[in-house]
Amino acid sequence: MLLLTGATGSVGSRLLPLLLEQGEEVRCLVREPRRLGERRVDVQIALGDLGEMSDPYLVRQALRGVDTVIHLAATIRDQPPKRIEELNGLATVRLLRAAERSGVGRFVFFSALNASGAQRTRFFRAKWLAERAVASSPLQTTVFAPSIVYDHSDPWITLLRRFSFLPVLPVSGEGKARFQPIWAADVARCVIGALEREGRDRYELAGPDTLSYDEMSDLVSRVAGRPRPLVHLPLPLIRAGLIAIRSIFGEAVFATWEEAELMEVAMVSERGTADANALGVEPRRMGDVLEGL
């Protein structure tokens, strides 16, 4: 039995069909089983989310009979009353320790490229703490540290497409941070490749192109058929504006300061696509994917 968290996310929704095609028995930890679509009848369901990892009964039930955990679930914003640090950091540690007690053999964890304790954003610091815990575990562990992961309909790409309806495309900050965007489907294939290997491993997953935030924004608008001039907004203005909007609209806000700040942190691997290639995957270029080539 394999426990999959984050099964309805960009990577998880791509990974789940591949696991089922390989004949894996999968249990999905989800809040809303309907979001699994037609796949919900092919898997076992454990009702729960990252905010409930402190519930020992829920965790025991989720891990019953499980030999492999693939922990994809994460958040890039607070989910009151829970904060990013608890949802990405502490929740991972709780799941990991429960897996150790339950006799799980392997724990697969998704960190983030260039996560560290000195990073400017809370998301990256929480991921770094969780990755350190995974690295210290006696279990067989696999850590993936991807650059920015995208898919056709993920919230980030969708937001950029919506912005392209404006006369100009707003970009927070200078837009100079560089990334190696990798398609969610390629990431899912990397996970399948890693599951076929034994031992403790860490993979940095990156696409073939190194693009700035400006270049990615421009690419999305051009593929949408609405190329727009970019207008850079000062970070203090973005911060004040997003905090004010969130105070009015709460969690329904289209973006938070924590999310905007992420685009100021470069996510580039010196190894490029080498780790993905080693897993039998040749990542596709972002432009080709979005254009459907």
Secondary structure, DSSP 8 states (H G I E B T S, - for coil): -EEEESTTSHHHHHHHHHHHHTT--EEEEES-GGGGGGGGGTSEEEE--GGGTT-HHHHHHHHTT-SEEEE----SS-BTTB-HIIIIIIHHHHHHHHHHHHT--EEEEE--TT--TT-SSHHHHHHHHHHHHHHT-SSEEEEEEES-EE-TTSHHHHHHHHHTTSSSEEEETT---EE--EEHHHHHHHHHHHHTS-S-EEEEE--S--EEHHHHHHHHHHHTT----EEEE-HHHHHHHHHHHHHHHGGG-S--HHHHHHTTS-B--TTTTHHHHHTT-----HHHHHTT-
